[in-house]
């Protein structure tokens, strides 16, 4: 059985707003009960640009009060050269 799921959208002419990112994060967790769960997010390292401050806020706002713990692991060296 293959499961494929895509959430959100993207643009070629602009970046997503924080409100759009928050909506996508909320959609991603809408069907998952995170109460009492330990959650690990893999994040890009500093060689990649990403609005991580915004992502930290969006993740916490979506599940921070429910999850037992939220941890972040910096994915060093996991990208293509």
Protein Blocks (a to p, Z undefined) as FASTA:
>chain_A
ZZdddeddddfkbccdfklmmmmmmmmmmmpcfehiacddddddfkbccdfklmmmmmmm
mmmmmpmbdcddddehiacZZ
